[in-house]
Each structure stands twice: as structure tokens, then as C-alpha cells.
Amino acid sequence: MRMSRKMEHVEHALRIGQVGNQGLADIKFVHNCLPDASVDDIHLHTAIGDLDLSSPILINAMTGGADETRSINRELAVAARECGLAMAVGSQMSAIKNPEVASSYRVVRSVNPDGILIGNLGSEATVEQALRAVEMIGANALQIHLNVMQELIMPEGDRSFKGALERIADIASNVPVPVIVKEVGFGIMRESAAKLIRLPIAAIDVGGTGGTNFAAIENARRPQAYEWLNDWGNPTAIALLESLSVWPRGRVIASGGIRNGLECAKALALGASAAGIAGAALRVLQTEGTAALIDYLRRIHEELRLVMTALGAASIEELWNVPLVVSGESAEWCELRGID
Ligand code: FNR
């Protein structure tokens, strides 16, 4: 029997891995030898719009919709609960079309009844479908993903992307929870960010290149690969700089290739309120198990506390104000694009 598309994504994501460069090496902290701070005083709480979070790390949207993905979602939800993290499920469209698979999403709420859980649909969704996705998992927020290049490379993918802004605006005006618009790893850049800020949405997740590569994943599923598209998109660091030239701090999430506390700290220092981790968390879960995933996520918290102490930043807001140097390709890009 053919593997479900959802499991193919998981398998290819694990096989291809996180090989790109998310650009955060271009972001350098300026060492502070007098931080006047103590590890015990570091606070990691944050907010995405009106959504209060005890940690700036979120487990980003990955899966659901097939039997094998139920256990992945269950274990991710256990890790999210144990570490006090928000967690998004993968696109719920499959369960909206086929309610038999809804338990592969609902499991996250039964495992983590009091946690912050985020629903997920594509921009083709209707208001009615969005309401059902929120209800399905008792979601505290809803992500709407933008994945144009993934769809175009996917043989069975969408071919028209017209009307997405109008549909997102309609959803955001009619669901009872904050809406977050996210990319899946090609980056939200200034022109798109400027269109999105006019919508009644709470936040964007810039989802840049340098982590999970959906061009490569879909190419691996195609009989004839469009390998020339494997480098499509823009790195997370640049997507953050571009998006934050339009969006205010407090409403931007960083994701795409974030794997450790230093990378989280850099993404947050650029002005993000939270950092999403998908592929790296999936790899730890699938190769080493749930306990290792919990250790990994706790280690990121510790690394973040350590870096924040060294920088003398006791909170995420203080981290936004530490001095940074942007060098290399990111600096050159910003200069060419006129971004301060
Ligand atoms: C994803 N991602 C994703 N995003 C989304 O909005 N809806 C989805 O259904 C999925 N599905 C999915 C499956 C798998 C196996 C992976 C690894 C990822 C994209 C994910 O949320 C994130 O935006 C990108 O993976 C970039 O982050 P990382 O993986 O580099 O941390």
C-alpha cells in the first residue's frame, strides 16, 4: 500500500534533513562583560499578539491526518505539555474532508487539556472550515499556511492562488481565536508582509529557508524533479529583517531552520516574539523518542537563559534591545533592499 502523503512528508523531511543556511550566522551579538544579570532572574514568557505564552519556543505545524501521524502528534503534545510550550498541528484539511482521521489531531487536546494549541489550514480554506478546525482541537489560535512553491512542485498541488488575502481576512474576522499567517519555509518578505499587515490577523510566522525544505521534499515525490527550484525562497534571518521593517515587534514569529538556544536568541533579538521549531523536533522524536525530545526542548530553554544572562537581557523585550551586528549576505541583502 502506498504511504500516505502525510507520512511521505515526515519520511522525506527526516531523510533530507536540515541542510540549508537560515542566515542566523550573519547575526552577531556584541559581548557584554558587565551584564548585571543572573540566570535565576531570566523570564522566558512572551506574547504573540494577545496570546500569552510561558515560553518563546513553539512546536510548529507538522502533521496529522493519517494513522501513523496520530502517535507523532500525541508525543509532540506530551513534550509540549512537559515543557510548557505552545504547539501547532499540521494542516487539518484532511480531517475536514474525512472526519475519520480527526482523532489524529484531537489527540493533542486530550494529552494536553490546558496547553496552548494552534490549529492549521491552508489559505484555500473557507470560514466554515476554519471554524471546524478550531473546534476540532479546542484551538487557542489558528495558523493559515502559505505554501505556494510547495503546491506548485507537488504534482497533485493547487495551481491557483487567487483570492488568498480576501479569504484570510474573512477567516480572521469570523473565527473566535487569533489568526497567525505562516510560510512553510520559503520566507515572508516585505511586499507580502505589507499586504498581510492590512488584515485583521494577530501575527505572522516568517518561515524562511535554511531548515525543512519543501521544494526538496516535493521534488523527492515527483517522477521528474524540478531540482532547479530547491534553492527557492529567502533565509529566515532575512525574512525576519524584511518582515520587521513592516510589522511591529510583538507580532512576528521566527521559524525555518531554528535548532538551538543561540539561534532562538538571535531570532528573538532581531524582534521576534517566539521561535517555531518543526523539523529539528521531529528528528529528535523519531530517532531518539519522547524523553529525548523533552530533554532537547529543555536544553534550548537553558541555552536561551544562558545567552540572555550573558547579554544582560532579563526578558524577551530586553533581548529586543541588545546590540547586534548584521553581517555577510544578510547585511548585503538589506543594503540592496533598503532595509535598516
Ligand atoms: C511541516 N510544515 C507544515 N506547515 C504547515 O503550516 N502545515 C503543515 O501541514 C505542515 N506540514 C509539515 C510536515 C512536516 C513533516 C514538516 C517537517 C513541516 C512546515 C513547518 O511548520 C515549518 O514552517 C517548516 O518546517 C520550517 O521550520 P523548520 O522545520 O525548519 O523548523
Boltz pocket constraint, residues with backbone or C-beta under 6 A from the ligand:
constraints:
  - pocket:
      binder: B
      contacts: [[A, 6], [A, 9], [A, 10], [A, 13], [A, 18], [A, 60], [A, 61], [A, 62], [A, 63], [A, 89], [A, 90], [A, 91], [A, 120], [A, 121], [A, 143], [A, 144], [A, 145], [A, 182], [A, 183], [A, 184], [A, 185], [A, 207], [A, 208], [A, 210], [A, 211], [A, 212], [A, 255], [A, 256], [A, 257], [A, 258], [A, 276], [A, 277], [A, 278], [A, 279], [A, 280], [A, 282]]
      max_distance: 6.0
